[in-house]
Amino acid sequence: AKAEEQNKAFNDILNGKRLTYKDLGQELLSRNFCKSIATANRWIGDNLERGILFQEDGLYCLTPF
């Protein structure tokens, strides 16, 4: 359930977009997916490890499948 919630959040935010780490964290907060920047940072890190997010040239996007 947690992974599904995170997938939905990143799909909603990054749908065809690339954002900086800071902007991605701020979007997670402003859309009420996360309640703190620490949680947003953990979500970003966890999903990089899971291969859901991809980082290139300082920008984060959904991993192309």
N, C-alpha and C positions, 0 to 999 in steps of 0.2 A: 504494500500500500504506500509506503514511504517513497519507494523508487518511482511508482506511478505518479505520485504527486509531484515529484521533482521533474520527471519527464514532461508532464503537462506544463509546469512552470517554464521550463527552458524552451519548449515548443512555442508557447504563447509569446514569450519575450523575443526569441531569436529567429522567429519565422522568416527566413531569408535575409537576416541581418547579421552583422558582425559588430560586436561591442568591446570596448576596453573592459578590463577586469573591474575597475571602479564603477563604470556605468552599468555593467551587468549586476553587480552587487546592489547598486542603488535601485535598479528596476525590480529586483527581487523584494526589496523593502517597500517600494512605493506601491507595488501591486499586492501587498500583504501576503506574499508567499512566505516571507521570513519576517521575524519580529526584531531581529538584531543583525548588525553587520557581521558579527562573529558567525552566526548561523548561515548567513548568505555566503560568506567565505568558505565555510565548511561544505556547503552544497556544491559550490563551484569546484573545490578540490576533489570531493568525492566523485563528481560526475566526469571530471577529467580522467581520473583513475579508471572509472567504469567504461570510458570510451564514448560517452554520450556527447561530451564537449570536445572541441578541437581548438587548439590555440596556434595561431600563426601570425607572425609580425605584430605581436602585442594585442591582437584582436581575437575574441572568442566567438565561436559559432558552433552550430550543431555539426557533429561528425557526419559527413556525407556517406550514405549507405548505398 
